[in-house]
Structure formats: structure tokens, C-alpha cells
Amino acid sequence: MNKIFPFLDWLPLAKKHWKDDLIAGITGTIIVIPQAVAFAMIAGMPPIYGFYTAMLTPIIAAFFGSSYHLVSGPTTTSSIVLYSIISQYVTPDNDIEAFVSLAILLSFMAGVIKLVMGLARMGKLANFVSNSVIIGFSAGAGVLIAFKQLKHIFEIKVPQGSSFYNIVGYIANHISETNWHAFLVAISTLAVALLIKKIKLLSRLYMLIAMVFGSLLALYLTFMGFDVLTVGKIPSNLPPFRLPDFDLENMKSLTSGAIILATLGLVEAAAISRSIALHTHQKLNTNQEFVSQGITNVVSTFFSCYTSSGSFTRSSINFQSGAKTPMSAVISAIGLMIVVLLFAEYAAYLPKPAMGGIILLVGYNLIDFKHIKQIFQSSKKELIVFGATFIGTLFLDLDQALMIGIFLSFFFYMERTSKPNIATLALNDDGRLINTIRDEKAKECSNLKILRIDGSLYFGSIEKISDFLNNLYDDNKIQHVLIAADGINFIDLAAAEWLSNEILKWQKNRGGIYISGLKLISQDVLRKGGFLQQLGDGVFFKDKKNAINEIHKKIDTPCEIIAFEECH
């Protein structure tokens, strides 16, 4: 039951940590109000649909998700992608009703794809996203989040959808248009947040207290006759039940877009939950996260919601506000419902500069300086992966940045595994087989070459091992080769076929190639493919001692260098 209903795991914890979740939930409610409006506008949807999505999706995702801190809802990336897909067929300016209908249908289709991927246990694909990708993506997203708040902090009207470098350039060219009263509210809110965070008794409330302070300051400045931009009028109704328009022709047209939207949403949610898990050390179930995102998107579209995924900003604020369980996301969503129904008139006065100051701090906290330092010190390849992902996040679309990071980390992984370590073993004075590099005095039998392969035998690693054995083959003195296979984790079909041919070649023209200590799991392909039967007995041995003994029985010339007792 706990696997089907993950909330059974965290509900007991929610009772214990209800204060922490309540504080984080209230903070999340305040932050999501302007975001819901902004994301809906980015998606080309009326603002009310942003509120519908922000109200319902966090609750469903909280009950079925794996991460304790991931908050689902409308996001920048999903909103941009949805708009780009739908606008190929209709634009909001031409027919807003048709646009909304297609957007909800597309969201439903993406939800079904997410659910199928989760049920098919494709969450393991997220394991190929290395920590360096996550850290780079998180740091880049932190910088993006911070810079996207500059328009609220300086209260300069930056064009909608501007990129990172466009925001910087536009603000630099229009700095004279700064509303210094808004700037005062933003910086004061940020300063209070930093100050309260250092006070142990109040540290959990630092964002909430800072927001209250910033709101009061903005209210005072407004009373004094100065303008400070606020959230503005908020619609006052809950998500209505409405079936998506299941038009077959539209579904055919939107299929490829739905696959893109689903894949991006899942990678985004997995990346966010993993980046937070680096700090919380929570064990995640990525398959469950995929299922959760699928259920959330499918169910929510019946209540007029458009596509959702994990939100970097709200998830980070949720974690940094001290949330302990997904109940904080539920509280945040319920809080938004209460605000919309009862306090929409007052919530409209929340100052955007104050929220900008808080989110600026959130963006900074997303940059994991500790792990970045470790990457710089430990590995040039990981540094390349981190750097490419970080820069890509700033200058490209988020999905492209992730794909670049994933591709590079996978490329370096393939490069590393395609060059397995091949060590030559010899007998030292203590009677142990040891790498000849470690002990130059160790003796090698003149008739038997013993090799240890550390790595897997698959299509990518065949070339290096084949070159090594070919060099031995060209040396006419070497008649017999024993491969110590304890370090071989698996053998694929291509490697099994090559290995079989190589052994038969040596058996025909030389003494032979023998293998000892091969794991049972590594023998699967050899056994199922009929290669063991083809090679016959006397090739595979359980351990090196038996192999050395049996191989020496086949040697027909005296050993010039005597290493083993069998050499006599």
C-alpha cells in the first residue's frame, strides 16, 4: 500500500513537523501568487489558469510523489514549451478559447505519456544525469532566477520572455528608469531576510518575516505618495470541472509536442528533486516521481489546469523555509485557495519588489559552492560537464542545457568504460599474484601470460582489449593467456562473439586463452548464446590456482622462467 500511496510514509512525519510545514506552506502561498500570473502569461493563457494550476497540482503531486520538498505547479520552462507548440496552430490573440482548449488537451496527453513512462519504470533514465549536471543546472537556474527578479527589484519594464543576457543589457541601458522606492523595498526585504536568518530563534521564519516587513514598507511608501508595483487584481474562484476536448485530429497533431513536453517535464522534476536531495540525503524513487507527475497532469486537466512540473523556485523556497514533508506543498495550495476566495482584495497589494528580494536570495542559495569547489579540485571532465550545463542554462533553453550536460556526462562515461584497465600479473616473493607495475621483481612464467581486466566487456571496450591481445599474439613466445575475470561485471553479445572467436583463433594457432573467476551474471550471454557449448570444456575455471595447474598440463615446452610450482 505504501508503494501505491507514498503519502502513507510521510503523513506520520507531518504530524510531528506540522509547524515547520505550516511556515513553509504560508511562505509558498505568498510567493506563488505573482508566479501563477506570470507563468500563465508566458504560456499565453489567461491569468486565472495559472491560479488553477497552482492550486490543484501541488496537492496531487504531494500525495503521489517521492520527494519531500518538490513543489509542482506551472513553471517557466513548461509554459514556454507549451506556448511554442500550440502557437503553431493558433495564437491567443486570434482565438483565446481555441488556444486554451488545445493547451489543456496537450497537457492531458503529456500527462498520459508521463504516467506510462513511470509505470514502465523508465525513471532509471534519470540515473544517467550525473551530479555535475544537477549542480551545474541548479547553479545556472539560481543565476537565472535571480536575474529575472531584477525587473521587479529595479521596477524596469523588461520585455516579456527576455533571455539572461538580454535582461542584463536592457537593465544596464535603462538603469536611469529605476524606481528607487521599489529598489529600497527589495533591498530592505533582502537585508531583513539575511539578518533574521542569523537569529537562531527566528531563522525558520526569515522569509515570512522579511515579506511582512517588505509589504509594510511598501504600504508606507504608497501612503506617502510613492508608487511601488504590486501583484494587482486576483480572480476569486476555484478550478471548475471541465472535460478536455478530445478531438482525434488535434490529438494526432499534438502527439510529437506532447512527447517533448512530457520528457522535458520529467527531466526537470527529476533534476530539481535530485538537486535538493543532495542536501537532504533523501532516497528518491524516480519511477514514483514519474508516476506522480503523470497522475497530476492527467487529473488536473479535468479541472481546467494546464501542464505542470516541478518548480525550481518554489521547491527551493519550500526547502529553505524549513519544510519537512510534502504537507507544506498541500498547505501552500490550500493557502492559495483561501487567499483567492477570501483575501484576493488584500493579496493584490503584495509588493513585487519584496518578492523579488526574497527570490534573489533563493537564487543565490541554489548555487552549491561546496560541491562546485569539489568539482574544480577533483576532475577536469566533471568540470567540463558542470561548466557546459551551467553556461547552457544561462544562454540556451533549459531542456537544451540539460541535454548537453547529459550527453557530455554519458560521453565521458562511455570513454572511460571503453578503456578498461588491463594489468599483467606476476608472482611476488610472498607467493601472491600482483600487478607487475607494483613489483618489478615479481616473476612471470615464460609460457603463460596472466592478465586482469578491470571493466566490462561490451561493444565499446572490445577495441582496446583486442589490440592488447593482438600484440601478444604477434609475440611468438606467448602461447597461453589466462584472463583473471573477477573484475568483469558483464559481457554483451558483441563482446561474447568477439571473445569466442579470439579464443578459437588462439586454440587453432597457439596454445589457448583461458578465463578464471568469471561471475555467473557475466556468463549469461555466453551461456544463452551457445558460446560456452561452442568453446567446450577446459576454457573457464572457477579460480586462478586451478586454471594455472590445468594450463601447465597442456604446456609442451619447458618453462624458461619458473614462477609457479607447476613450471617444474
C-alpha positions in Angstrom: 0.0 0.0 0.0 2.9 2.4 0.8 4.2 1.9 -2.7 0.9 2.7 -4.3 0.2 5.5 -1.9 3.5 7.2 -0.9 1.8 9.6 1.4 1.3 6.8 3.9 5.1 7.1 4.6 5.2 10.8 5.3 1.8 11.5 7.0 3.1 10.4 10.4 6.1 12.7 10.0 3.7 15.6 9.0 2.1 15.3 12.4 5.4 15.7 14.1 6.7 18.6 12.0 3.5 20.5 11.3 4.9 23.8 12.5 7.8 23.6 10.0 5.5 22.7 7.2 3.0 25.4 8.1 5.6 28.1 8.0 7.0 26.8 4.6 3.4 26.5 3.3 2.5 30.1 4.1 5.7 31.3 2.6 5.0 29.3 -0.5 1.5 30.8 -0.8 2.8 34.3 -0.8 5.5 33.5 -3.4 3.2 31.6 -5.8 0.7 34.4 -6.3 2.8 36.6 -8.7 4.3 33.4 -10.3 1.0 32.0 -11.1 0.1 35.1 -13.0 3.5 35.4 -14.7 3.7 31.7 -15.9 0.2 31.8 -17.3 1.1 34.9 -19.3 4.2 33.2 -20.6 2.1 30.2 -21.7 -0.3 32.5 -23.5 -3.1 31.6 -21.0 -5.4 33.9 -19.1 -4.0 34.5 -15.5 -6.8 32.6 -13.9 -5.4 29.3 -15.4 -2.1 29.9 -13.6 -4.0 30.0 -10.3 -6.0 26.9 -11.1 -2.8 25.0 -11.9 -1.0 26.4 -8.8 -4.0 25.4 -6.6 -4.5 21.8 -7.6 -1.3 20.3 -9.0 0.8 20.7 -5.8 -1.8 18.7 -3.8 -2.0 15.7 -6.2 1.8 15.6 -6.7 2.4 15.8 -2.9 0.3 12.7 -2.2 1.8 10.6 -5.0 5.4 11.9 -5.3 8.6 10.7 -3.9 10.5 13.9 -3.0 9.5 15.5 0.3 10.4 19.0 -1.0 9.5 19.1 -4.7 6.6 21.5 -5.3 4.7 21.1 -8.5 2.8 23.7 -10.5 3.2 26.0 -13.5 6.8 26.6 -14.5 8.7 28.8 -16.8 10.1 26.0 -19.0 6.8 24.1 -19.4 4.9 27.3 -20.1 7.4 28.4 -22.8 7.3 25.0 -24.5 3.5 24.8 -24.3 3.2 28.2 -25.9 5.7 27.3 -28.7 3.8 24.1 -29.5 0.2 25.5 -29.5 1.1 28.7 -31.3 1.9 26.6 -34.4 -1.8 26.1 -34.8 -3.5 29.0 -33.1 -2.4 32.1 -31.1 -4.0 33.6 -28.1 -4.6 36.9 -30.0 -6.5 35.1 -32.8 -8.7 32.7 -30.7 -8.1 32.5 -27.0 -10.8 29.8 -26.4 -9.2 27.5 -29.1 -5.8 28.2 -27.6 -6.9 27.3 -24.1 -8.7 24.1 -25.3 -5.6 22.9 -27.2 -3.3 23.8 -24.3 -5.4 21.6 -21.9 -5.6 18.8 -24.4 -1.8 18.9 -24.9 -1.3 18.9 -21.1 -3.6 15.8 -20.8 -1.6 14.0 -23.5 1.7 14.9 -21.8 0.4 13.6 -18.5 -0.6 10.2 -20.1 2.9 9.9 -21.5 4.5 10.7 -18.2 2.3 8.2 -16.4 3.1 5.4 -19.0 6.9 6.2 -18.6 6.6 5.9 -14.8 4.6 2.6 -15.0 7.1 1.3 -17.4 9.8 2.0 -14.8 11.7 4.4 -17.1 12.7 6.5 -14.1 16.1 4.8 -14.2 16.9 7.0 -17.2 17.3 9.8 -14.7 20.2 8.0 -13.1 22.2 8.9 -16.2 22.0 12.5 -15.2 25.3 12.9 -13.2 25.6 15.1 -10.1 27.8 17.5 -12.0 24.9 18.1 -14.4 22.5 18.7 -11.5 24.9 21.1 -9.7 25.5 23.0 -12.9 21.8 23.1 -13.8 20.9 24.2 -10.2 23.6 26.9 -10.2 22.5 28.2 -13.6 18.9 28.2 -12.6 19.8 30.1 -9.5 21.5 32.8 -11.5 18.6 32.9 -13.9 16.0 33.1 -11.1 18.0 35.9 -9.5 18.4 38.0 -12.7 14.8 37.5 -13.7 13.9 39.3 -10.5 15.9 42.4 -11.4 13.0 43.8 -13.3 11.0 43.8 -10.1 13.8 45.0 -7.9 14.6 48.0 -10.2 11.0 48.1 -11.4 12.1 48.4 -15.0 9.8 47.0 -17.6 12.0 44.4 -19.2 10.3 42.8 -22.3 8.4 39.6 -21.6 10.4 36.4 -22.2 13.8 38.1 -22.3 16.9 35.9 -22.0 19.6 36.2 -19.4 21.9 38.4 -21.4 19.0 40.5 -22.7 17.8 41.2 -19.2 21.3 42.4 -18.2 21.7 44.5 -21.3 18.2 46.0 -21.0 18.6 47.0 -17.4 22.1 48.4 -18.0 20.7 50.6 -20.8 17.6 51.7 -18.8 19.1 52.0 -15.3 18.0 55.7 -15.2 14.4 54.5 -15.2 14.9 52.7 -11.9 12.1 53.2 -9.3 14.4 53.8 -6.3 11.5 53.3 -3.8 10.9 49.8 -5.3 14.6 49.2 -5.1 14.5 50.3 -1.4 11.7 47.8 -0.7 13.6 44.9 -2.4 17.0 45.6 -0.8 15.4 46.1 2.7 13.5 42.9 2.4 16.7 41.1 1.4 18.6 42.6 4.2 16.0 41.7 6.8 15.9 38.1 5.5 19.7 37.8 5.9 19.5 39.4 9.4 16.6 37.2 10.6 18.3 34.1 9.2 21.2 34.6 11.6 18.9 34.8 14.6 18.5 31.2 15.8 15.0 31.5 17.3 13.6 33.2 14.2 15.7 31.6 11.5 12.8 29.3 10.3 10.6 32.4 9.7 13.2 34.6 7.9 11.4 34.6 4.6 8.0 35.2 6.1 9.1 38.0 8.4 11.1 39.6 5.6 8.0 39.5 3.3 5.8 41.1 6.0 8.4 43.8 6.6 8.7 44.5 2.9 4.9 44.7 2.5 4.6 47.1 5.4 7.4 49.3 4.0 5.8 49.3 0.5 2.5 50.2 2.1 4.1 53.1 4.0 5.8 54.4 0.8 2.5 54.1 -1.1 0.8 56.1 1.7 3.5 58.7 1.4 2.6 59.1 -2.3 5.3 56.9 -3.9 4.5 54.1 -6.4 5.5 50.5 -5.7 4.3 47.8 -8.1 2.0 45.2 -6.5 0.6 41.9 -7.7 -2.7 43.5 -8.8 -6.2 42.2 -9.1 -6.6 38.5 -8.4 -9.6 36.4 -9.7 -11.8 34.9 -6.9 -12.9 31.4 -7.9 -11.7 27.8 -7.6 -10.9 25.4 -10.5 -14.1 24.3 -12.3 -14.6 20.7 -13.5 -14.5 20.6 -17.3 -13.6 17.7 -19.7 -10.8 18.3 -22.2 -11.8 18.5 -25.8 -10.7 15.0 -27.0 -10.6 15.8 -30.7 -8.8 13.0 -32.6 -7.3 15.3 -35.3 -6.0 17.7 -32.7 -4.5 14.8 -30.7 -2.7 13.5 -33.8 -1.3 17.0 -34.5 -0.1 17.4 -30.8 1.5 13.9 -30.3 5.1 14.9 -31.0 4.7 18.1 -28.9 3.2 16.1 -26.1 6.2 13.7 -26.1 8.6 16.7 -25.9 6.6 18.4 -23.2 6.4 15.2 -21.1 10.1 14.4 -21.4 11.1 17.9 -20.5 8.8 18.0 -17.6 10.0 14.7 -16.2 13.7 15.6 -16.6 13.0 18.9 -14.9 11.2 17.4 -12.0 13.9 14.7 -11.6 16.7 17.3 -11.7 15.1 19.5 -9.1 14.3 16.7 -6.7 17.8 15.4 -7.0 19.4 18.8 -6.5 17.5 19.2 -3.2 18.2 15.6 -2.2 22.0 16.4 -2.4 21.4 18.5 0.7 18.7 16.4 2.5 20.2 13.0 1.6 16.7 11.7 1.0 16.5 8.5 -1.0 14.3 9.2 -4.1 12.2 6.9 -6.1 12.4 8.4 -9.6 9.8 6.0 -11.1 7.3 7.1 -8.4 8.1 10.7 -9.3 7.3 10.0 -12.9 4.0 8.3 -11.9 3.2 11.3 -9.7 3.8 13.8 -12.4 1.7 11.7 -14.8 -1.3 11.4 -12.4 -1.0 15.1 -11.5 -1.1 16.3 -15.1 -3.9 13.9 -16.2 -6.2 14.6 -13.2 -5.6 18.4 -13.1 -6.6 18.9 -16.8 -10.2 17.8 -15.9 -10.2 20.9 -13.6 -9.1 23.5 -16.2 -5.3 23.2 -15.3 -2.6 23.3 -17.9 0.8 21.5 -17.8 2.8 21.4 -14.6 6.1 20.1 -13.4 8.5 20.6 -10.5 9.2 24.3 -9.8 12.8 25.2 -9.1 11.9 28.5 -7.3 9.0 27.2 -5.2 10.8 23.9 -4.4 13.9 25.8 -3.3 11.9 28.2 -1.2 10.0 25.3 0.3 13.2 23.6 1.3 14.9 26.7 2.6 11.9 27.7 4.6 12.3 24.6 6.7 9.7 22.2 5.2 10.0 18.6 6.4 7.2 16.8 4.4 5.1 17.3 1.3 2.3 18.6 3.6 4.0 22.1 3.1 3.0 22.0 -0.6 -0.6 21.0 0.4 -0.7 23.9 2.9 0.6 26.2 0.3 -2.0 25.2 -2.3 -4.8 25.4 0.3 -3.5 28.8 1.4 -3.7 30.0 -2.2 -7.3 28.8 -2.4 -8.1 30.7 0.8 -6.4 33.8 -0.4 -8.2 33.7 -3.8 -11.6 33.1 -2.1 -11.4 35.4 0.9 -8.4 37.7 0.7 -8.0 38.3 -3.1 -8.6 42.0 -2.5 -5.8 42.3 0.1 -3.4 39.9 -1.6 -3.4 42.2 -4.6 -1.3 44.7 -2.5 1.7 42.3 -2.1 4.7 44.2 -3.5 6.6 42.6 -6.3 9.9 44.2 -5.3 9.7 42.5 -1.8 9.1 39.1 -3.5 12.0 39.9 -5.9 14.3 40.5 -2.9 13.3 37.1 -1.4 13.7 35.2 -4.7 17.1 36.9 -5.2 18.2 35.2 -2.0 16.7 31.9 -3.1 18.6 32.0 -6.4 21.9 32.6 -4.5 21.2 29.7 -2.2 20.7 27.4 -5.3 24.4 27.8 -6.1 26.1 24.9 -4.3 29.6 26.4 -3.7 30.8 23.5 -1.7 30.2 20.9 -4.4 31.4 23.3 -7.1 34.7 23.6 -5.3 34.9 19.8 -5.1 34.3 19.6 -8.9 37.1 22.1 -9.6 39.5 20.2 -7.4 38.7 16.6 -8.4 38.0 16.1 -12.1 38.6 18.1 -15.3 35.9 16.0 -17.1 33.3 16.7 -14.4 34.3 20.4 -14.6 33.6 20.3 -18.3 30.2 18.7 -17.7 29.4 21.3 -14.9 30.6 24.2 -16.9 28.7 23.3 -20.1 25.5 22.7 -18.2 25.9 25.9 -16.2 26.6 28.1 -19.3 23.9 26.3 -21.3 21.4 27.1 -18.6 22.2 30.8 -18.8 22.3 31.1 -22.6 20.1 28.3 -24.0 16.7 26.8 -23.3 16.7 24.8 -20.0 16.0 21.5 -21.8 18.9 22.1 -24.2 21.2 22.8 -21.3 20.2 19.5 -19.6 20.6 17.6 -22.8 24.1 19.0 -23.3 25.1 18.1 -19.7 23.6 14.6 -20.0 25.3 14.0 -23.4 28.7 15.1 -22.1 28.5 13.0 -18.9 27.3 10.0 -20.9 30.2 10.6 -23.5 32.8 10.7 -20.7 31.3 7.6 -19.1 31.5 5.7 -22.4 35.0 6.9 -23.0 36.0 5.7 -19.5 34.4 2.3 -19.8 35.6 1.8 -23.3 39.2 1.7 -21.9 39.2 -0.9 -19.2 42.4 -1.3 -17.2 44.4 -4.3 -18.3 47.1 -5.4 -15.8 49.8 -8.0 -16.2 50.0 -10.3 -13.1 53.1 -12.0 -11.8 54.1 -13.9 -8.7 55.9 -11.9 -6.0 58.1 -13.2 -3.2 55.1 -13.7 -0.9 53.5 -16.1 -3.4 50.8 -13.6 -4.4 49.8 -12.6 -7.9 50.4 -8.9 -8.2 50.4 -6.2 -10.9 53.9 -6.1 -12.4 53.8 -2.3 -12.2 53.7 -2.6 -8.4 56.5 -5.0 -8.1 59.1 -5.2 -10.9 60.8 -8.2 -9.2 57.7 -10.4 -9.5 58.2 -13.4 -11.8 56.2 -14.2 -14.9 56.0 -17.7 -16.3 57.6 -17.7 -19.7 54.9 -19.9 -21.2 51.8 -18.2 -19.5 50.7 -14.6 -19.6 48.2 -13.7 -16.8 46.1 -10.7 -17.4 43.5 -9.0 -15.2 40.8 -7.0 -16.9 39.0 -4.3 -14.7 35.9 -3.3 -16.5 33.1 -4.7 -18.6 33.3 -6.4 -22.0 30.9 -4.7 -24.3 30.9 -3.3 -27.9 32.7 -0.1 -26.7 35.6 -1.8 -24.9 36.4 -4.6 -27.4 38.9 -2.5 -29.4 41.3 -1.9 -26.6 41.3 -5.5 -25.4 41.6 -6.8 -28.9 44.6 -4.6 -29.6 46.3 -5.8 -26.4 45.7 -9.5 -27.3 46.8 -8.9 -30.9 50.1 -7.5 -29.6 50.6 -10.7 -27.5 49.7 -12.8 -30.5 52.4 -11.2 -32.6 54.9 -12.1 -29.9 55.6 -15.7 -30.9 56.8 -16.6 -27.4 53.4 -16.3 -25.8 51.5 -19.5 -26.2 48.9 -19.4 -23.4 46.9 -16.5 -21.9 44.9 -16.6 -18.7 42.4 -13.8 -18.1 41.6 -13.2 -14.4 38.0 -12.1 -14.9 37.0 -11.2 -11.3 36.7 -7.5 -12.3 34.4 -8.1 -15.4 30.9 -7.1 -14.5 29.1 -8.0 -17.6 29.6 -9.2 -21.2 27.3 -8.2 -24.0 26.5 -10.1 -27.2 29.1 -8.3 -29.4 31.9 -8.9 -26.8 30.8 -12.6 -26.4 31.0 -13.2 -30.1 34.4 -11.5 -30.3 35.8 -13.3 -27.2 34.6 -16.6 -28.7 36.3 -16.0 -32.0 39.5 -14.8 -30.2 39.7 -18.0 -28.1 39.1 -20.3 -31.1 41.8 -18.4 -33.0 44.4 -19.0 -30.2 43.3 -22.6 -29.8 43.9 -23.2 -33.5 47.2 -21.4 -33.9 48.7 -21.3 -30.4 48.0 -22.8 -27.0 44.9 -21.0 -25.9 43.1 -18.3 -23.9 41.6 -19.3 -20.6 39.3 -17.4 -18.2 39.1 -17.7 -14.4 36.7 -16.3 -11.8 34.1 -15.0 -14.3 30.9 -14.0 -12.4 27.8 -16.0 -13.0 25.9 -12.9 -14.1 28.7 -12.2 -16.7 28.2 -15.7 -18.1 24.6 -15.2 -19.0 25.1 -14.1 -22.6 27.8 -16.7 -23.2 25.6 -19.4 -21.9 22.3 -18.3 -23.6 24.1 -17.5 -26.8 25.6 -21.0 -27.0 29.2 -19.7 -26.8 30.1 -21.9 -23.8 29.0 -25.0 -25.7 30.9 -23.9 -28.8 34.1 -23.4 -26.8 33.9 -26.7 -24.9 35.5 -27.6 -21.6 38.9 -26.5 -20.4 38.4 -22.8 -21.1 36.6 -21.5 -18.0 37.9 -22.1 -14.4 36.5 -21.1 -11.0 39.8 -19.6 -9.7 43.3 -18.8 -10.9 45.0 -21.6 -8.9 43.1 -24.4 -10.7 43.5 -22.6 -14.0 47.3 -22.4 -13.7 47.5 -26.0 -12.7 45.4 -27.2 -15.7 47.1 -24.9 -18.2 50.6 -26.2 -17.3 49.5 -29.7 -18.1 49.0 -28.5 -21.7 52.3 -26.8 -22.0 54.6 -28.9 -24.1 57.9 -26.9 -23.8 59.9 -26.3 -20.6 59.3 -23.1 -18.8 62.5 -20.9 -19.2 61.4 -18.7 -16.4 60.0 -20.7 -13.5 57.4 -18.7 -11.5 54.9 -21.4 -10.2 55.4 -24.9 -8.8 53.7 -26.2 -11.9 56.5 -24.8 -14.0 58.7 -27.8 -13.0 
